[in-house]
Amino acid sequence: MPRTSSSISEGRFPIWLVFLPFALVGIVNVARAPSHAPVVSRRQLALQRSRQKPPDSGWAAVETSRSSAALSSEEATRIALEKGSQRVRAAAAAVSSPVRGVVTAEALDAVLPKGAVVWLTFSNAAYLHFAQNFYLSCAAVGRAHQLAIAALDPPSLSSWAGLGVPVLNFSVFGDASDFRGIGADQARFRRMGAMKVAAFLSLLRRGRPVLCSDVDTVWLADPEPFLRSRAAAADIAVTSDCLSREADANKRGDSRRFDPKGVWFCGHNPQNLYGDCKSLLLTTATHSSGVLFLNPTPRTLTLAERHLEDQRAFNMLAVYHVYPVDENQAFYPVVAAPPAAETGEIVLAANRSLWLMPLPAGLFCGGHTFFVQQSGERRGCLNVHITFTEGGVHGKLWRLREAGLWGLEPEQYYDEGRYLSFRPPPVPAGPLPAARVEPYDDESRCVKEVRQYDDKEGLHGVTIQEAIAQSPRLQAHLRMADRYLVALRDGMAAAWLLNRTFVFPQFACLCDRSEWPDVMPTCRLENSDLEFPFRCPLNFLLNVHFMQGIENGLQGRRGLPYREHSFLTHPWLSRRLRESRTEVRFRSDAPSAAAPGLVELPRGATDAEVLAALGPGTVAAGSAVIMLSEAEDVLGGFEDAATGAYVRSLLDQKVLYGSWCCSRTNFHRPGATAFYTKPAELPLGVRATAVREARSWRLPLKGEF
């Protein structure tokens, strides 16, 4: 089964850190059934292998050499905080809070109304920008006056106190790092857990309900009406990594789509079992402490006092119990708790001693549900947790930007500048690979649909050549990705030529990604609600964490600033940027007449023609936004050879490479990843001039009138 990772390129098994943004779900065991590879012709294999470059050459080498070019977490944090502090300070000043700065649990309890929920998160210096964005989301839903920040180091304590936000002092922990590798440092790991337990207990012991969230979550709407009406009887309510809203809601087990004995990552409904697949014994239900609601009941206090310190511990206490238990005492089969015997929303856990509510996956949305299945649309989500991402801190931040949920940019971010974007190549009309989820009873219950096997090195899955051969969806996805890269080559080159900030479009994808090969051959993570085609995050096409720095340029020449696809539709976008726009179309024959707000260029226009039609001194130059109606193979080259070579070098190093992952368990080894086809280089110098002069319609250039 897939695991999620903060960085697919870093090759490191991630450890979940509760209440901190480097939040990753644990690996799970899978029943593996050996199988034979599908029969593939020599011609097919040759074609497919052409996509797979060896790791020491070609694009694989380019990809693995880029880590040094990406911004560090510290640098990204510094830049974000410099931009966003004024927004946070203004929001904090507008909050009617009876206490500010460093406070104690006693002081907080004394000033809040009786029964009011304390909203809580944990912050350290490495993730201060995420914590500030989280704060703004709490303010937006009207709950910042109930929020306390537990500071885990002196810098974050000082920062929050300076902003006038109530902050609990747990800075004795003293760790300002990004927590990478903390799972291997057990002493440090336990100290971090102790800080969290102390924060919980200081409030729970005063009879305060606590709503604790990771700082890499964002509140989209106020959850308290839901918690008061449906979670009041639970001891603890917690989010899960369930990938299907439909499976999560299948409390009675009567959906024909799902196995009534349990669904991967959603096995928390009444009557769920692990079936007869014993190797799945500890994998079906995965609770994710992205959002954790604790009622101050005796049962909750007992659990907290037994060291509720991280997701692994929570799962073990609530589901696996840490200590051996008799079979009839275990979490499975799942049993509805007395207050929810009919609805099945609350179940018994922790040796049948705890009333646990798995929060609805359609309201408390995980990263896959929100960013992939819903393409960043809210659709009723109260909260979104940035899980199932790649690229570490950069990848998480980019996901928030794409969804319009990053609030730290200053006002001028949405008012200044000149921009260029394009409409991406559409997925061809006509029949597409099947987009419906297959019924569980069409498959062997404990054998994956993908024909996986262990190779001689112990890697599990199939080779990328075998995966492509047996997955029409992956084949179609790779073809579209190749077209998208060609469009990016031309669209970004045009933006650089015109000295405009490039706005990425949102692309449609035909295959999901996963570091675990069970995504094959359906291209859909098992039991997710994903439909095809779907508007996918940019990291499905590019390595966004390596793209950082393209705005700075190379060799002393200017770079290419860029924005996320949601920028041009963001509610904060100024009127000027909304209304001042020019459309550019490409055609093979000369137009009969020009229309207002429209510029037409020859298909295969060179840099000289682009500048002549859209550059300095033209009407279009005054437009805030230039929108290309298309960008796939619309440029004919650079007559200025030196400029063309530089732009290509810039794009090659930062953008024009990407890959699909993964058909095998170790994505760093050859044969697990499909690299997209590198776009052809545009003609330079006299070759580009020859392209222009060979056309029947070409724009007059300076000196040719």
Number of C-alpha atoms within 10 A of each C-alpha: 21 22 16 23 28 27 20 19 19 15 12 12 18 22 23 21 25 28 25 24 30 24 28 24 25 19 16 17 14 19 13 16 15 14 13 10 15 13 10 13 10 9 9 14 16 12 12 18 18 13 20 22 18 14 16 11 11 13 23 20 13 17 20 16 12 16 14 9 15 18 16 15 15 14 12 18 19 15 11 18 19 13 15 19 18 16 18 22 17 12 17 22 14 12 16 11 17 13 17 20 20 21 18 17 21 11 12 21 19 13 12 17 10 10 10 14 22 24 19 24 28 27 30 29 24 25 25 24 28 29 26 24 27 24 25 26 23 21 20 15 14 13 21 24 21 23 23 26 27 25 29 24 21 18 19 26 25 16 18 27 20 13 19 18 28 26 30 24 24 21 20 12 18 16 17 18 14 18 18 13 12 18 16 10 9 10 11 15 17 16 14 21 20 17 20 24 18 16 21 25 19 16 20 22 14 13 17 23 23 23 24 23 26 26 31 26 28 24 24 19 18 16 17 14 9 12 16 10 9 16 22 16 20 26 23 27 27 22 23 26 24 30 27 25 18 19 26 22 18 20 20 14 18 10 14 11 17 19 19 22 19 24 24 24 23 27 26 35 30 26 18 24 21 21 16 11 13 11 14 16 17 16 18 20 25 25 27 27 27 31 26 22 26 25 23 20 18 13 17 22 18 13 18 20 14 12 17 23 24 23 23 22 17 24 21 16 21 25 24 21 19 14 8 9 12 7 9 10 15 19 23 24 21 22 20 24 24 13 14 17 13 12 13 22 25 30 24 25 26 22 18 19 16 23 23 27 28 26 24 20 25 23 20 26 32 26 23 27 29 25 26 24 21 19 18 24 14 18 11 12 20 18 25 28 29 29 27 24 27 24 20 21 24 23 22 24 20 22 23 21 18 22 20 19 22 21 19 21 17 14 15 11 14 18 16 13 12 20 23 26 27 24 17 21 18 12 16 9 6 5 6 14 17 12 16 12 17 15 13 16 11 9 11 9 14 17 15 20 17 20 22 26 19 17 13 7 6 10 17 22 30 29 24 25 24 22 30 23 19 20 18 19 25 24 17 18 22 24 15 21 25 18 21 23 24 21 23 24 27 22 28 27 23 24 21 18 20 20 18 22 21 27 23 23 19 18 22 23 24 26 31 25 22 28 23 22 30 27 25 30 25 23 23 23 25 23 22 19 20 23 17 19 17 17 18 21 24 21 19 21 23 20 23 21 26 24 20 19 16 20 16 13 17 15 9 7 11 15 19 21 20 21 18 19 21 18 20 20 11 15 10 14 17 16 10 14 19 14 11 15 20 22 18 19 17 19 14 14 14 14 13 6 6 9 10 7 14 14 19 20 24 24 20 20 26 28 24 21 23 17 18 16 20 22 17 13 11 12 13 21 18 16 20 20 26 27 19 21 15 19 27 19 19 22 26 23 27 26 22 16 17 11 16 21 16 15 24 17 14 22 20 16 18 24 22 24 22 24 23 24 23 28 31 29 22 19 20 17 12 17 23 26 25 26 23 26 21 17 19 10 12 18 20 22 16 14 16 24 20 15 17 23 12 10 14 10 17 19 20 12 12 9 5 6 6
